[in-house]
Amino acid sequence: MLVQAIMTSPAITVTASASVAEAARLMLDNRISGLPVVDANGALVGIVSEGVKDQLVWVDPYYGIALPPPDAETRQA
């Protein structure tokens, strides 16, 4: 099997200036677990994955909004 068989096309991307909440919303709305981070020219500069998102935000499954995680203070220590 090739990657093209399972990839999202066109790619759903985010810029480095987007908020973590925006990235989380994109991942939630599109049911994807990672986002390529691109610059103004569309060049890849990084990747945000679901594991990182879960460390930075908490998505309320009922309201579907991104909030600071309940224990954000302890995670930053």
MARFIZA-894436 format. One record per residue (C-alpha): residue number from 1; x, y, z. Coordinates in steps of 0.05 Angstrom, whole numbers. Layout:
+-----+--------+--------+--------+
: num :      X :      Y :      Z :
+-----+--------+--------+--------+
: NUM :      X :      Y :      Z :
...
+-----+--------+--------+--------+
//
This chain:
+-----+--------+--------+--------+
: num :      X :      Y :      Z :
+-----+--------+--------+--------+
:   1 :      0 :      0 :      0 :
:   2 :     24 :     70 :    -16 :
:   3 :     16 :    132 :     28 :
:   4 :    -26 :    165 :    -26 :
:   5 :    -81 :    114 :    -11 :
:   6 :    -90 :    140 :     60 :
:   7 :    -69 :    213 :     57 :
:   8 :   -114 :    274 :     59 :
:   9 :   -112 :    313 :     -6 :
:  10 :   -107 :    371 :    -11 :
:  11 :    -68 :    374 :     53 :
:  12 :   -100 :    410 :    112 :
:  13 :    -47 :    456 :    140 :
:  14 :    -37 :    510 :    192 :
:  15 :     13 :    568 :    197 :
:  16 :     60 :    578 :    255 :
:  17 :     21 :    640 :    275 :
:  18 :    -43 :    601 :    286 :
:  19 :    -64 :    589 :    358 :
:  20 :    -62 :    519 :    388 :
:  21 :   -137 :    524 :    395 :
:  22 :   -144 :    536 :    320 :
:  23 :   -100 :    476 :    305 :
:  24 :   -140 :    433 :    353 :
:  25 :   -204 :    456 :    320 :
:  26 :   -178 :    438 :    251 :
:  27 :   -157 :    369 :    275 :
:  28 :   -224 :    358 :    309 :
:  29 :   -266 :    383 :    252 :
:  30 :   -228 :    344 :    199 :
:  31 :   -218 :    281 :    242 :
:  32 :   -143 :    282 :    231 :
:  33 :    -87 :    270 :    281 :
:  34 :    -34 :    316 :    253 :
:  35 :    -24 :    381 :    216 :
:  36 :     34 :    404 :    173 :
:  37 :     57 :    473 :    194 :
:  38 :     74 :    516 :    134 :
:  39 :    104 :    585 :    122 :
:  40 :     74 :    640 :     79 :
:  41 :    101 :    605 :     16 :
:  42 :     70 :    538 :     35 :
:  43 :    137 :    507 :     53 :
:  44 :    137 :    457 :    110 :
:  45 :    166 :    484 :    174 :
:  46 :    140 :    433 :    224 :
:  47 :     85 :    385 :    245 :
:  48 :     34 :    389 :    301 :
:  49 :      9 :    320 :    323 :
:  50 :    -49 :    298 :    364 :
:  51 :     -2 :    279 :    421 :
:  52 :     24 :    350 :    425 :
:  53 :    -46 :    379 :    419 :
:  54 :    -69 :    336 :    478 :
:  55 :    -13 :    365 :    521 :
:  56 :    -32 :    437 :    504 :
:  57 :   -107 :    439 :    499 :
:  58 :   -168 :    401 :    521 :
:  59 :   -226 :    394 :    473 :
:  60 :   -293 :    389 :    507 :
:  61 :   -329 :    331 :    472 :
:  62 :   -398 :    360 :    487 :
:  63 :   -387 :    432 :    466 :
:  64 :   -330 :    417 :    417 :
:  65 :   -287 :    477 :    438 :
:  66 :   -214 :    480 :    455 :
:  67 :   -198 :    501 :    525 :
:  68 :   -135 :    503 :    568 :
:  69 :   -126 :    433 :    597 :
:  70 :   -154 :    424 :    667 :
:  71 :    -84 :    414 :    696 :
:  72 :    -45 :    463 :    652 :
:  73 :     -6 :    492 :    710 :
:  74 :     22 :    425 :    731 :
:  75 :     42 :    406 :    659 :
:  76 :     84 :    469 :    651 :
:  77 :    125 :    456 :    714 :
+-----+--------+--------+--------+
//
